[in-house]
Amino acid sequence: MIDQLFGFLGYYIPEVICIVLMTTLLVAESSVKDEHAPRTKIHVYTQIVLGIVLISLFQNLGEKPLHIFHNAVTIDPFSTLMKIIMVVGTMGTVFLSHSSKDIYTNLKSEFSIMAVGVLIGGMLLASANNMLTFYLGLETLSILSYVMSSFKRDESTSTEAGMKYVLYGGLSAGVSLFGISHLYGVFGSIQFGEIARQVPGLEGINLAIVLVSSVLFFVGVGYKISVFPFHMWTPDVYQGAPIPVTSFFAIVPKMAGLATLVRVSFVFLSEGSPLTVSWVGLILVIAAMTMTVGNVTAIGQTSVKRMLAFSSIGHVGMMILGIVVMNESGVQAILFYGIVYMFMTLIAFYITSHLSDMYGTDSYDVFRGLVYKHPLMAIIMASVLFSLAGIPPFSGFVAKFNMFAVVIEKKHYGIAIVAAFNSVIALYYYMKLAKTMIFGQADGEEKVLGFTPLNQAVIIALFIPVLFLGVFWDSAMALAGNASLFIK
Amino acid sequence: MNGILNWILWLPIIGMVGIILTPKAKENVIRMMTLVTTSITLILSILLYLKFDTSTADMQFVTKLPWISQFHINYFIGIDGITMLMTFLNALLFFICTLSSWTVTKNIKAYFALLLMLQSTVFGVFFSLDFFLFYVYWEVMLLPMFFLIGIWGGENREYAAIKFFLYTFFGSIFMLVGIIALYYASGKGVDSFNILAHQGGKFTELQVNVFGKSFSFEHLFFWFMFLGFAIKVPVFPFHTWLPHAHVQAPTAVSVILAGVLLKMGTYGFLRIAFPIFPQAAVEYSTIIAVLGLISVIYGAFCAMAQDDVKKLIAYSSVSHMGFVMLGLSAMTTQGMNGAVLQMFNHGTSTAMMFLLIGILYERSHHRWIVKPDGSKGYGGLSTKLPKYTTVFIIGMFASLGLPGLSGFISEALIFLGIYEKFTTITVIAVVGLLIGAAYLLWMFKRMFFGEVNPETEDYEDMNAREVFYMIPLCICVIVFGIFPSPLLNVMKASVGQLVDLLSKY
């Protein structure tokens, strides 16, 4: 029994390392004597350990799917790939937090602690195989997120963001738990596998209860990935939070939520499930509304951070289209989109953060004439914006193409047309920023600070996949395809 | 020998990389590099013409390499008679544009790099035989255009660049939906992204459900494709981006835009919309003809009302591309031949007009026939600028379709081809020709005749460089006006194949 438990722990190494990292970081921070010292060593330590986590995750990628800890946790290539995206996202934002002025110096290592904590929650969510693990992951993720969003303690917007996040989050977690309790009442089990077995046989009153309570259950996830109509908190939280936190929120909790959503959808919508019609219909409407609301609202924004926040809502709307089709190629498209989205988001937030550090604001004006001040960064930013809009030869196009492909394969032409319209809207607001950067005249000739050689090197390193995956996406698709096969 | 097409496609990219690696200060080196690249491309395209086998409608110089195996996407390029002409036109116009851009001073490095990138992507659109590759080139082409208009354009350039980008993107995203739908409709097999394999009316029986209603696959996606291509042509009512883009774009970009980019739209009809959805194309040919007719008449009237010469020529492009649409809608050998010939001839004659306006603009720094305050912008130019006037007359008469110059033959063929099918439309379209003559001659009268405007006193006539790059175009419009068979022979087989296919429906 004990042997077996330790044997399973082998598959759980990434999470264990993260937990060790988090606790050692706590100790390390308390040993810092000068409050205003830059936490370079702590950040380097965090990056190295997260790098080890990444390596061990890559080793897990080839393993056969496996349920461990009494079926509470699933280790399969799908969850592992999602975790890889989350870990890279965390590494990226921790690096950003080091140079960002938005994070107070005395909170710099706290950022790493919280981020790793959220990451642990996210990894748990991605691997959750029963309702309890799911809830545990959701709460670990949420509670630390609340703290992170109010990191700018001196500013009322940040405090407001934290408050809003707590209130919405608490409510939606409660609703979700309420749904879970009903599901347990009907199925007599919290295991996803057991529920999936029983779902096709549902009828009468039980079916009605499951229908409602699975929607309630969905609220918790929907809130995390901020889909319509649970997206209300997003703009305020994204704006109030410091930029590294915003970029973190745009990647890690979203990927975790998407991973759960995919898994849960496959539970309730297994072969012959009576829920399929209503679920697919629901998700179709939610996807259409999410992308439309996100993209339309993004047009009018004057803050780049807020614009990126709304555009991330639009992208989530695109990503959940992969769930509608309920097959491997849908999951493959989500995974590929997730990888690409993570790189694009990181670069966009990096450049916004450096500029906002210099000028003290993140309005469109700080981008004016960037191409004359710093051509390389302006070109990369413009490419990323076009990639986000889905213009070839950048990888954002391939992600969008795959999503269109899976939707059209299932003959959902209506949603494809909605998505097409949304692409045009998205292009418009991305182009507005690209226009400001490249067509606008710079006011002065001053050099842009913040783009140190190291920062530039990291941005270029992140940009390579954006370019490479746009042309040679065969192997990345194969990787995503491999991860999508073991979903059940 | 297949390598020659790859060289034409990738040479501009090699040139672009070379320019990017050249230091910014070496402006003349950058100019020379662009010139060398475009001249080699031009020479290669002439070689291509000489090697071209006119007896077959099959694709020639084919290269097919696997690209994305999971989706059966290939790097698949080749040309037939129609694209042969477009290749030559593209190579010629970019060569000329490089020379005409010699006077550009703002950020030369980026300008010429983008120009070469644009050339490569335009070649890519014409060469691609794989749908995915075609779409990639079709979209990538927007990026250099966006920057060329937006950075080197006129006063209102940002608006024009965004409008151009958004309009084209709007059309092409629907085309993407159509491309993916075709991929699945053809069974995800080896040839599912092969444009040629889709041709021949294979989708007439399919039905699709959209928003709960049943549609014919062929008819629905014909309109999706139509939207993508019609915006590019542009056909009324999708033409509103064109005047803005033209007026704001720098001279060379206007030439490319009118000369080759608009042809990508009509090329799309010839290669994709018509052969893949022949039944729908035949069924809706009246609508295409009527839209073409509206473009002809409406474009001509709009041109007549303009005080800005460049805008006038921009609207005349709408009108002339309307003739191409009319020729396409005829679906007869003569009509199609006329349409393809008009694509080529419009490319040369409009390029002349835009270049000439650019030359004049460099001297006057305005383009008003009548200035907004009511005074004359030009006047009596013919007495001061004899060389300029001569070339202008050739370009203008080619443009209005004077017998003996190139425009006449293509328009005559279009009318011959369409007369039996749409008699009324032909009769009205001839009026468009008349209005065309009217606005061009009226413009000419106001600018070149009458009293000499004191402001124009010190204008210099065309210099050697300007004369040099106008010569090839003058030769084109005169020689192909008298002797069009070199062009007609090349496209004969390909057009014949398309007409045969369409005549079955």
Interface residues (C-beta under 8 A of the other chain):
Chain A: F386 I391 P392 P393 F397 F401 F404 A405 I408 E409 K411 Y413 G414 A416 I417 A420 S423 V424 L427 Y428 M431 K432 K435 I438 F439 W473 D474 M477 A478 G481
Chain B: W67 I68 S69 Q70 F71 Y135 V136 E139 V140 L142 L143 F146 F147 G150 I151 R157 E158 A161 I162 F165 L166 F169 F170 I173 F174 L176 V177 I180 A181 Y183 Y184 V208 N209 V210 F211
